[in-house]
Amino acid sequence: MYVCAVNNLKILIMRLSNEFIKKDWGKIQNNAHNYMVLDIEHLGYSDDTDAFETGVYVINLYNTLRMVNSFFANAGIEKNIETSILGEMLNSFYTGKPFTDEKLEEMVILHNKIEALARSMHHISPLLMENAYIPTSVIMSLIGFNHCKQQKLSDIGKLGETEEEFYKLGERLFEGEITVKEFRKLGLDMLDTQSSSVS
C-alpha cells in the first residue's frame, strides 16, 4: 500500500512499512482528511508497483500544473502551461512506445517552462519546487528504453548508477547543449551498453 499525504496542497508519496504503521499510524487516523491510501495489493510484482509509483509522480506533476494554471486564470493572467503531453508521456511509459523527436522537443519545452516557473516562484510556492520534475524513468521510456528494460537493469543492481549518468545527460539536453536527436542516441547507447554488459 501507498499512503499519499495531502497537506498544504503538497502530495508526499510513501510506501507503508511495518515500522511506519507502528510509529505513525495514529497520525493518519487523527488527521484522516489529510491522507489518501492507494491499495496496490492487486499489482503483486515489484516492477508493477514501480510503474504505478512512476505514474503517480507524473499525475502529481499534472495536478500541480493544473493548480498553477487555475491560479493564473483566477488572477486574470493570460498564461497557461500546456499539459496534454503529460498524458502522452504516461502512455509512452506504459506501452513502451518511444516518443518521436518532435514529441521529445515538446517534453523539453515543458520541462524548461516548469523549471523557469519554479525558480521564479520558489519563495511563494514550495509546492511547485518539490513537484516540478519529470521522472528519469519516464524520460528513459520516451527515448525507447522502456520500463521492462529498466526493470532488468534494476534486477541486477545497475539501474541506480545508470540513472545518475542518464540524469546528467538529461541536464545537457535541458540546458540546450545537445539536441533531442543527440540525446536519444547518447542515452540509448549508454543504456544499451549497461544492458549488454550483463547479458
C-alpha positions as CSV (number, residue, x, y, z in Angstrom):
1,M,0.0,0.0,0.0
2,Y,1.0,3.6,-0.6
3,V,0.0,6.5,1.6
4,C,-0.4,9.8,0.0
5,A,-0.2,12.6,2.5
6,V,-2.1,15.6,1.1
7,N,-1.2,18.5,3.2
8,N,-1.0,22.2,2.2
9,L,-1.7,21.0,-1.4
10,K,1.5,19.0,-1.3
11,I,1.4,15.3,-2.1
12,L,4.0,13.1,-0.4
13,I,4.0,9.5,-1.6
14,M,5.4,6.8,0.7
15,R,5.1,3.1,0.8
16,L,3.7,1.7,4.0
17,S,6.0,-0.4,6.2
18,N,5.5,-2.2,9.5
19,E,7.8,0.3,11.1
20,F,5.8,3.3,9.8
21,I,2.5,1.7,10.9
22,K,3.8,1.1,14.4
23,K,5.2,4.6,14.7
24,D,3.0,6.9,12.7
25,W,-0.4,5.2,12.0
26,G,-2.0,7.3,14.8
27,K,-1.1,10.5,12.9
28,I,-3.0,9.2,9.9
29,Q,-6.0,8.2,12.0
30,N,-6.2,11.5,13.7
31,N,-5.8,13.5,10.5
32,A,-7.6,11.2,8.0
33,H,-8.7,14.2,5.9
34,N,-5.0,14.8,5.0
35,Y,-4.4,11.3,3.7
36,M,-5.4,9.1,0.9
37,V,-4.4,5.3,0.8
38,L,-3.8,3.7,-2.5
39,D,-4.2,-0.1,-2.4
40,I,-1.7,-1.8,-4.7
41,E,-2.2,-5.4,-3.5
42,H,-3.6,-6.4,-6.9
43,L,-0.4,-5.3,-8.6
44,G,1.7,-8.1,-7.0
45,Y,5.1,-7.8,-8.7
46,S,7.6,-5.1,-7.8
47,D,8.1,-3.9,-11.3
48,D,4.3,-3.3,-11.5
49,T,4.4,-1.3,-8.3
50,D,7.4,0.7,-9.5
51,A,5.5,1.5,-12.7
52,F,2.5,2.5,-10.7
53,E,4.6,4.8,-8.5
54,T,6.1,6.5,-11.5
55,G,2.6,7.1,-12.9
56,V,1.6,8.7,-9.6
57,Y,4.5,11.1,-9.8
58,V,3.5,12.2,-13.3
59,I,-0.1,12.6,-12.2
60,N,1.2,14.7,-9.2
61,L,3.1,16.9,-11.6
62,Y,-0.1,17.3,-13.8
63,N,-2.1,18.2,-10.7
64,T,0.5,20.8,-9.6
65,L,0.4,22.4,-13.1
66,R,-3.4,22.3,-13.1
67,M,-3.3,24.3,-9.9
68,V,-0.8,26.8,-11.3
69,N,-3.0,27.2,-14.4
70,S,-6.0,27.7,-12.2
71,F,-4.1,30.3,-10.2
72,F,-3.1,32.2,-13.4
73,A,-6.7,32.1,-14.6
74,N,-8.1,33.4,-11.3
75,A,-5.5,36.1,-11.2
76,G,-6.5,37.2,-14.7
77,I,-3.1,36.2,-16.1
78,E,-3.4,35.0,-19.7
79,K,-0.7,32.3,-19.3
80,N,-1.3,28.6,-19.5
81,I,1.1,25.7,-19.3
82,E,0.1,23.1,-21.8
83,T,-0.1,19.8,-20.0
84,S,-1.6,17.4,-22.6
85,I,1.9,16.0,-23.3
86,L,1.9,14.5,-19.8
87,G,-0.8,12.1,-20.8
88,E,1.2,11.2,-23.9
89,M,4.3,10.6,-21.7
90,L,2.3,8.2,-19.4
91,N,1.1,6.3,-22.4
92,S,4.6,6.1,-23.8
93,F,5.9,4.9,-20.4
94,Y,3.3,2.2,-20.0
95,T,3.2,1.0,-23.6
96,G,7.0,1.2,-24.2
97,K,6.4,3.1,-27.4
98,P,9.1,5.9,-27.6
99,F,8.5,9.5,-28.5
100,T,9.3,11.0,-31.8
101,D,12.0,13.7,-31.9
102,E,9.2,16.3,-32.2
103,K,7.5,15.0,-29.1
104,L,10.8,14.9,-27.2
105,E,11.1,18.6,-28.2
106,E,7.7,19.3,-26.6
107,M,8.8,17.5,-23.4
108,V,12.0,19.7,-23.3
109,I,9.9,22.8,-23.7
110,L,7.5,21.7,-20.9
111,H,10.5,20.8,-18.6
112,N,12.1,24.2,-19.2
113,K,8.9,26.1,-18.6
114,I,8.4,24.2,-15.3
115,E,12.0,24.9,-14.2
116,A,11.6,28.6,-15.1
117,L,8.3,28.9,-13.3
118,A,9.6,27.1,-10.2
119,R,12.7,29.3,-10.0
120,S,10.6,32.5,-10.3
121,M,8.0,31.3,-7.7
122,H,10.3,29.4,-5.2
123,H,9.7,31.9,-2.3
124,I,5.9,31.7,-2.5
125,S,5.4,28.2,-3.8
126,P,7.4,25.3,-2.2
127,L,4.7,23.0,-3.7
128,L,6.0,23.7,-7.2
129,M,9.6,23.4,-6.3
130,E,9.1,20.0,-4.8
131,N,7.0,18.5,-7.6
132,A,8.5,20.2,-10.6
133,Y,10.3,17.3,-12.3
134,I,9.7,14.6,-14.8
135,P,10.9,11.2,-13.5
136,T,14.1,9.9,-15.1
137,S,12.4,6.5,-15.7
138,V,9.7,8.2,-17.9
139,I,12.3,10.1,-19.9
140,M,14.2,6.8,-20.5
141,S,11.0,5.3,-21.8
142,L,10.3,8.2,-24.0
143,I,13.6,7.6,-26.0
144,G,12.9,3.9,-26.3
145,F,14.3,2.3,-23.2
146,N,11.1,1.0,-21.8
147,H,10.1,0.0,-18.2
148,C,10.7,-3.7,-18.8
149,K,14.3,-2.9,-19.9
150,Q,14.7,-0.6,-16.9
151,Q,13.5,-3.4,-14.6
152,K,16.1,-5.8,-15.9
153,L,18.8,-3.2,-15.0
154,S,17.3,-2.8,-11.6
155,D,17.2,-6.6,-11.1
156,I,21.0,-6.8,-11.5
157,G,21.7,-3.6,-9.4
158,K,22.7,-1.4,-12.3
159,L,19.8,1.0,-12.6
160,G,20.8,3.4,-9.8
161,E,24.2,4.3,-11.2
162,T,22.9,4.3,-14.8
163,E,20.1,6.7,-13.8
164,E,22.7,9.1,-12.3
165,E,24.6,9.2,-15.6
166,F,21.4,9.5,-17.6
167,Y,20.2,12.4,-15.4
168,K,23.5,14.2,-16.2
169,L,22.9,13.7,-19.9
170,G,19.3,15.0,-19.4
171,E,20.7,18.2,-17.9
172,R,22.7,18.7,-21.0
173,L,19.6,18.4,-23.1
174,F,17.5,20.7,-20.9
175,E,20.3,23.3,-20.9
176,G,20.4,23.2,-24.8
177,E,23.9,21.7,-25.0
178,I,22.6,18.8,-27.1
179,T,19.7,18.2,-29.4
180,V,16.9,15.7,-28.9
181,K,18.4,13.5,-31.6
182,E,21.8,13.6,-29.9
183,F,20.2,12.9,-26.5
184,R,18.2,9.9,-27.9
185,K,21.4,8.4,-29.4
186,L,23.7,9.1,-26.5
187,G,21.0,8.0,-24.0
188,L,20.2,4.7,-25.8
189,D,23.9,4.0,-26.3
190,M,24.5,4.4,-22.6
191,L,21.5,2.3,-21.5
192,D,22.1,-0.4,-24.1
193,T,25.8,-0.6,-23.1
194,Q,24.8,-1.2,-19.5
195,S,22.3,-3.8,-20.5
196,S,24.6,-5.7,-22.8
197,S,27.4,-5.7,-20.2
198,V,25.4,-8.1,-18.1
199,S,23.7,-10.2,-20.9
